[in-house]
Amino acid sequence: MKKIFITLFAVFASCITLSLNAQDKAKEPEKEMKTGWTFGVLPTATYSVDNGFQAGAVGDVYNNGDGKTYPDPLHKISWEGSYFTHSHRSRFYLAYDSKYLIPGMRINASATYVNDPLYSFWGFNGGASLAGVSNYNDYWTNKTTDINYFGMSRQMLRILANLQGRITDNLNWAAGINFWNWKIGDMRDNGYKKEGSTDKYYYDKANTLYRDYQKLGIIKDSEKDGGNALEINAGLVFDTRDIEAAPNRGIWAEAYLNGNVIGQRYLKACAYFRHYISIPIHIPAGEPVFAYRLAWQQTIAGETPLYMIQNNPLLVQRNMISEGFGSSNTIRGLRENRILAEGFAWVNTELRVKIVNFKLFNQYFYIAVNPFFDAGVITKTYRAAEFEAAKKLNVATYLPLEQLYDPSKTGDIVYSAGAGLKIAMNQNFIVSVELAKCFYKPLDAGMWLGIGINYQF
């Protein structure tokens, strides 16, 4: 822990020093103002340890009107179409967000389709899962075996619409509806060519964690192929942010209930508190901002089915996919969906320092860095009783149950640290690159790289 804080302090100090040294050379920037339509389009030439290289395009379309609401746009349309080389994931996304389409209300709507022929499945309850497998990454990267033990497939269609209406100046009511259709099953990947051979190898499909969980009764027959969900949410939103995309000051808090009303029913409670504090250090590009998020979500009635357990309910979608504990949405530095549980609490802290701002092609840009520290803990386990019952079964699995699950680790604290680089256009189209390291050994997967859009919160 001491090394982590020393590293973070060094990064903070270097960022501020670099900006202060440039103070004498910088000119006071002109007051920003954008009107009409603006477009941000980027090729999605990214890479992640879970999915490989990403090819495609992503973008935002903004309507700033007469500029009176800038940097918040009147209307925002986001889209993406991309393909990943390692997991062979393809995804398509179209979203609309506006506080001005309906007077006095905010509407957020989107449609998403994701096809994952080779989706990573690491089991349930975080560090408790695979606690006895010291080289679990090898079973994913095929370094030591010709199988992919931690793989399955899924297809997901999601259509959502959320509304917010004013109660007082900063307090809104919120309600929404989300429809999901899932198809899950065995991997649908063609395998890989072993070095020095033209033949394709991969796995016996019986040798997967997804199959072994079915044998042990941890995954139920009623959910193993997927299903539908119709979630309804309702709650309150308190918002005093000065800018939505990257606030300099203010609070953004939400508390709501989210429940499924068809199929396997459940009810979740969710609470998020985000605080943005401007630090009074004069830097020409803008004052640094200390930002933190306290978050908690937990199933309080019923049980979440397998195909929905990775979902991270949000009233306003900032990213195309918001799921799982790990990767870019919650605790950075973890593998995608590495922690799947019925309840989880976490904290994100980061210092946002703008290094420089400039104008190019009549657009306003700034470059910023954000050293960060994340931590979290499971507050309610998923199917602990099924794991206990599985101990009494005489069922042959590829890896024995004592290697697959250690209940003593369900309460461990997971933590990570890292730093990011942000490039923003017109204060609302933000390209993000973040590098992180998990310091909780059972979930450590080496250096993690995340490239995407927007600040995490």
C-alpha positions in Angstrom: 0.0 0.0 0.0 2.9 2.4 0.9 4.3 2.0 -2.6 0.9 2.7 -4.2 0.5 6.0 -2.4 4.1 7.1 -3.1 3.5 6.4 -6.8 0.2 8.3 -6.8 1.8 11.3 -5.0 4.7 11.4 -7.4 2.3 11.4 -10.4 0.1 14.1 -8.8 3.2 16.3 -8.1 4.7 15.9 -11.6 1.4 16.7 -13.3 0.9 20.0 -11.3 4.6 21.0 -11.7 4.4 20.5 -15.5 1.3 22.7 -15.7 2.7 25.4 -13.5 6.0 25.6 -15.5 3.9 26.3 -18.6 2.0 29.1 -16.9 4.2 32.0 -18.0 4.1 30.8 -21.6 0.3 30.4 -21.8 -2.1 33.0 -22.9 -5.5 33.5 -21.3 -7.9 31.5 -23.5 -10.8 33.1 -25.2 -14.2 32.3 -23.9 -15.5 29.2 -25.5 -18.7 29.2 -27.4 -20.1 26.6 -29.9 -23.3 26.9 -31.8 -25.1 24.6 -34.2 -24.0 21.0 -34.9 -20.6 19.5 -34.0 -19.4 16.0 -34.8 -16.8 13.8 -33.1 -15.8 10.6 -35.0 -12.9 8.3 -34.2 -11.7 4.9 -35.5 -12.0 2.4 -32.7 -8.4 1.2 -33.1 -8.0 0.1 -29.5 -6.8 -3.0 -27.6 -7.8 -4.8 -24.4 -6.5 -7.9 -22.7 -10.0 -9.5 -22.8 -11.1 -8.8 -26.3 -8.0 -8.0 -28.4 -7.8 -5.3 -31.0 -10.9 -3.3 -31.8 -11.7 -2.2 -35.3 -14.6 0.1 -36.3 -15.8 3.6 -35.5 -17.4 5.5 -32.6 -18.7 9.0 -32.5 -21.0 11.6 -30.9 -23.2 14.2 -32.7 -24.0 17.4 -30.7 -26.6 20.1 -31.4 -25.5 23.2 -29.4 -28.3 25.4 -30.7 -27.5 29.1 -30.2 -24.8 28.2 -27.7 -26.7 29.3 -24.5 -26.4 25.8 -23.0 -22.8 25.1 -24.0 -20.8 23.0 -23.1 -23.9 20.9 -22.4 -25.6 20.3 -25.8 -29.3 20.6 -26.6 -29.2 17.1 -28.1 -26.6 14.4 -28.2 -26.5 11.3 -30.4 -23.9 8.6 -29.8 -23.1 5.6 -31.9 -20.7 2.8 -32.4 -20.0 -0.2 -34.7 -17.0 -2.3 -34.0 -15.4 -5.8 -34.0 -12.8 -7.3 -31.6 -10.1 -9.6 -33.0 -9.5 -11.9 -29.9 -13.0 -12.5 -28.6 -14.6 -11.9 -32.0 -17.1 -9.6 -30.3 -19.2 -7.4 -32.5 -21.3 -4.6 -31.1 -23.6 -1.9 -32.4 -24.9 1.0 -30.4 -27.2 4.0 -31.0 -28.2 6.4 -28.2 -30.0 9.7 -27.7 -29.8 12.1 -24.7 -31.4 15.5 -24.2 -32.7 17.7 -21.4 -34.5 19.9 -23.9 -36.6 17.7 -26.2 -39.5 17.6 -23.6 -39.7 20.8 -21.6 -38.8 20.2 -17.9 -37.7 16.6 -18.5 -34.6 14.7 -19.6 -34.8 11.6 -21.9 -32.1 9.0 -22.4 -32.8 6.2 -24.9 -30.6 3.6 -26.6 -30.5 0.4 -28.5 -27.5 -2.0 -28.2 -26.7 -5.4 -29.8 -23.6 -7.4 -28.8 -22.5 -10.8 -30.2 -19.8 -12.6 -28.2 -18.8 -16.0 -29.7 -16.0 -16.2 -27.1 -17.1 -14.5 -23.9 -15.0 -14.7 -20.7 -16.7 -16.4 -17.8 -14.6 -16.4 -14.6 -17.2 -17.8 -12.1 -19.0 -16.1 -9.2 -18.0 -14.1 -6.2 -14.7 -12.6 -7.2 -11.6 -13.8 -5.4 -13.5 -16.9 -4.1 -13.7 -18.1 -7.7 -10.6 -19.9 -9.0 -8.9 -19.3 -5.7 -7.0 -22.5 -6.0 -5.9 -22.0 -9.6 -2.6 -20.2 -9.6 -2.3 -20.1 -13.4 -5.9 -19.4 -14.4 -4.8 -16.9 -17.1 -3.1 -19.8 -18.9 -6.5 -21.4 -19.4 -7.6 -18.3 -21.2 -4.6 -17.6 -23.3 -3.9 -21.3 -24.1 -0.2 -21.2 -22.9 -0.3 -24.6 -21.3 -3.4 -26.3 -22.6 -5.4 -26.8 -25.8 -8.7 -25.7 -24.1 -10.3 -22.4 -23.2 -11.8 -23.3 -19.9 -13.1 -19.8 -19.1 -15.2 -19.3 -22.2 -18.9 -19.3 -23.3 -21.0 -17.4 -25.8 -23.7 -14.8 -25.6 -25.9 -12.5 -27.7 -27.5 -9.5 -26.1 -30.2 -7.1 -27.3 -31.0 -4.2 -25.1 -33.5 -1.4 -25.6 -33.9 1.2 -22.9 -35.6 4.5 -22.2 -35.1 6.6 -19.0 -36.8 9.9 -18.0 -36.0 12.5 -15.4 -38.3 15.3 -14.3 -37.7 18.3 -12.0 -38.8 18.4 -8.3 -36.7 21.3 -7.2 -33.8 23.2 -8.7 -31.3 20.3 -8.2 -33.5 17.4 -7.3 -35.2 15.2 -10.0 -37.4 12.2 -10.0 -36.3 9.4 -12.4 -37.9 6.4 -14.0 -37.1 4.1 -16.8 -37.7 0.8 -18.6 -35.2 -1.6 -20.0 -35.8 -4.7 -22.2 -33.2 -7.4 -22.6 -33.0 -10.5 -24.7 -30.2 -13.0 -24.1 -29.0 -16.0 -25.9 -26.1 -17.8 -24.1 -24.4 -21.1 -24.5 -21.1 -22.9 -25.4 -18.4 -21.0 -27.2 -19.0 -20.5 -30.9 -15.3 -19.9 -31.8 -13.3 -21.8 -34.5 -10.2 -22.2 -32.3 -6.6 -21.3 -33.0 -3.7 -22.6 -34.9 -1.0 -24.1 -32.6 2.5 -22.9 -33.3 4.2 -25.1 -35.9 1.0 -26.7 -37.0 -1.7 -25.9 -39.6 -4.4 -27.8 -37.6 -6.8 -25.9 -35.4 -7.0 -26.8 -31.7 -9.1 -25.5 -28.9 -11.1 -27.5 -26.5 -13.5 -30.2 -25.7 -16.7 -28.2 -25.1 -17.4 -30.2 -22.0 -14.2 -28.8 -20.5 -15.4 -25.3 -19.6 -16.3 -23.6 -16.3 -19.8 -22.9 -17.8 -20.4 -26.6 -18.4 -18.9 -27.6 -15.0 -21.2 -25.1 -13.2 -24.2 -26.8 -14.9 -23.0 -30.3 -13.7 -22.7 -29.0 -10.2 -26.2 -27.4 -10.2 -24.7 -23.8 -9.8 -26.1 -22.8 -13.2 -29.8 -23.8 -13.5 -31.4 -25.5 -16.5 -33.9 -22.7 -16.8 -31.2 -20.1 -17.4 -28.4 -21.8 -19.2 -29.6 -20.9 -22.6 -30.6 -17.3 -21.8 -33.9 -15.5 -21.4 -35.7 -12.2 -21.3 -35.8 -9.4 -18.7 -38.0 -6.3 -18.5 -36.5 -4.0 -15.8 -38.3 -1.0 -14.4 -36.4 1.5 -12.3 -37.5 4.5 -10.2 -35.8 6.8 -7.8 -34.3 10.3 -7.2 -31.3 12.2 -8.7 -29.6 15.1 -7.0 -27.3 17.1 -9.4 -25.4 20.3 -8.9 -22.6 19.7 -11.5 -21.5 22.7 -13.5 -20.7 20.6 -16.6 -21.9 17.1 -17.2 -19.1 15.5 -19.3 -16.3 16.6 -17.0 -17.5 18.5 -14.0 -15.3 21.1 -12.2 -17.5 21.2 -9.1 -20.7 19.8 -7.7 -22.4 16.7 -6.6 -24.2 14.0 -8.6 -26.1 11.5 -6.5 -28.7 8.8 -7.3 -30.8 6.4 -5.3 -33.2 4.1 -6.9 -34.8 0.6 -7.2 -34.4 -1.6 -10.2 -36.6 -4.7 -10.7 -37.3 -7.3 -13.3 -41.1 -8.0 -13.8 -40.9 -11.0 -16.2 -39.2 -14.3 -16.0 -37.0 -14.8 -13.0 -37.9 -11.8 -10.9 -35.7 -9.7 -8.6 -35.4 -6.3 -7.0 -32.1 -4.3 -6.7 -31.3 -1.3 -4.6 -28.7 1.1 -6.1 -27.0 4.2 -4.6 -24.3 6.4 -6.1 -22.6 9.5 -4.7 -20.2 11.4 -6.9 -18.4 14.6 -5.7 -16.3 16.9 -7.8 -14.1 19.4 -5.9 -12.2 22.2 -7.6 -8.7 22.7 -6.1 -7.7 26.4 -6.0 -4.4 26.1 -7.7 -4.1 28.4 -10.7 -3.2 26.6 -13.9 -3.9 28.3 -17.2 -5.6 25.2 -18.6 -8.0 25.0 -15.6 -8.0 24.2 -11.9 -7.3 20.6 -10.9 -10.4 18.6 -9.8 -10.5 15.9 -7.2 -13.3 13.5 -8.0 -14.6 10.5 -6.1 -17.5 8.1 -6.3 -19.1 6.0 -3.6 -21.3 3.3 -5.0 -23.4 0.3 -3.9 -25.8 -2.0 -5.5 -27.5 -5.1 -4.1 -30.3 -7.5 -4.8 -32.8 -7.1 -1.9 -35.5 -9.5 -3.2 -35.5 -12.6 -5.4 -32.5 -13.8 -7.3 -30.8 -12.5 -10.4 -30.5 -15.0 -13.2 -27.2 -15.9 -14.7 -27.7 -13.8 -17.9 -28.3 -10.6 -15.8 -25.9 -11.0 -13.0 -23.2 -9.0 -14.7 -25.5 -6.0 -15.3 -24.7 -2.7 -13.5 -27.9 -0.7 -13.5 -27.6 3.0 -14.3 -30.2 5.7 -14.8 -28.1 7.5 -17.4 -25.7 5.4 -19.6 -22.4 7.1 -20.1 -20.8 4.1 -21.9 -22.2 1.6 -24.4 -22.0 -1.3 -22.0 -22.3 -0.9 -18.2 -21.8 -4.3 -16.7 -19.7 -6.4 -14.3 -17.2 -5.4 -11.6 -13.9 -5.0 -13.3 -12.7 -3.5 -16.5 -13.5 0.2 -17.2 -16.9 0.6 -15.4 -16.1 0.0 -11.8 -12.7 -1.3 -10.6 -10.0 -0.6 -13.2 -7.2 -3.2 -13.5 -9.4 -6.3 -13.3 -10.4 -8.6 -16.1 -13.8 -8.0 -17.6 -16.7 -9.2 -15.3 -14.2 -10.8 -12.9 -16.4 -10.2 -9.9 -20.0 -11.4 -10.3 -22.1 -11.1 -7.1 -25.6 -10.1 -5.8 -24.2 -7.2 -3.9 -21.1 -5.0 -4.3 -19.8 -1.7 -2.9 -16.9 0.2 -4.4 -15.1 3.6 -4.4 -13.2 5.4 -7.2 -10.9 8.4 -6.5 -9.0 10.4 -9.0 -7.2 13.7 -9.5 -8.0 15.4 -12.8 -5.4 17.8 -14.0 -5.6 19.7 -17.3 -2.1 20.1 -18.8 -2.9 22.3 -21.7 -5.8 23.7 -23.8 -5.7 24.9 -27.4 -7.9 25.7 -30.4 -7.5 23.7 -33.6 -9.7 23.7 -36.7 -12.1 26.0 -34.9 -12.6 23.4 -32.1 -11.6 23.7 -28.5 -9.3 21.0 -27.1 -7.6 20.2 -23.8 -5.3 17.4 -22.6 -5.6 16.1 -19.0 -4.2 13.4 -16.8 -6.0 11.5 -14.1 -4.1 9.4 -11.6 -6.6 7.2 -9.7 -7.2 4.6 -7.0 -10.1 2.1 -6.9 -11.3 -0.4 -4.3 -14.3 -2.6 -3.7 -15.9 -5.4 -1.7 -18.6 -8.0 -2.1 -21.6 -7.2 0.2 -23.8 -10.2 -0.9 -22.6 -13.4 -2.5 -24.2 -15.2 -5.4 -25.4 -18.8 -5.0 -23.3 -19.6 -1.9 -25.9 -22.3 -1.0 -25.4 -24.0 -4.4 -21.7 -24.1 -3.9 -22.2 -25.8 -0.5 -24.6 -28.3 -2.0 -22.1 -29.1 -4.8 -19.6 -30.4 -2.3 -21.9 -33.4 -1.6 -22.2 -34.3 -5.3 -20.0 -37.0 -6.8 -19.6 -35.2 -10.1 -16.5 -35.2 -12.3 -15.4 -31.8 -13.4 -12.3 -30.6 -15.3 -11.0 -28.8 -12.2 -12.1 -30.0 -8.8 -14.5 -27.9 -6.8 -11.9 -27.1 -4.1 -9.8 -25.4 -6.8 -12.8 -23.6 -8.3 -14.2 -22.0 -5.1 -13.0 -20.8 -1.7 -15.8 -19.1 0.3 -13.3 -17.6 2.8 -12.3 -15.1 0.2 -15.7 -13.6 -0.6 -15.1 -10.7 1.9 -11.7 -9.7 0.7 -11.1 -6.1 -0.4 -10.0 -5.6 -4.0 -8.0 -2.6 -4.9 -6.1 -1.1 -7.8 -4.3 2.0 -9.0 -3.2 3.6 -12.2 -3.3 6.8 -14.3 -5.1 8.0 -17.4 -4.7 10.4 -20.3 -7.7 12.4 -21.6 -8.1 14.4 -24.8 -11.3 16.4 -25.0 -12.9 18.3 -27.8 -15.4 21.1 -26.9 -15.4 19.8 -23.3 -17.8 17.0 -24.1 -16.2 14.6 -26.6 -13.5 12.9 -24.4 -11.2 10.2 -25.5 -9.8 8.2 -22.6 -6.7 6.0 -22.2 -6.1 4.4 -18.8 -3.5 2.1 -17.4 -4.1 0.2 -14.2 -2.7 -2.5 -11.9 -4.7 -4.7 -9.5 -2.9 -5.2 -6.2 -5.2 -7.9 -4.9 -3.2 -11.0 -5.8 -6.1 -13.5 -6.6 -7.4 -11.1 -9.3 -4.1 -9.7 -10.5 -4.0 -10.2 -14.3 -1.0 -8.0 -15.0 -1.1 -4.5 -16.5 -4.6 -3.5 -17.7 -5.2 -1.1 -20.5 -8.5 0.6 -21.2 -9.3 2.8 -24.1 -12.7 4.4 -24.6 -14.9 7.5 -24.3 -15.6 9.8 -21.3 -14.4 9.8 -17.8 -15.4 6.8 -15.8 -17.8 8.9 -13.6 
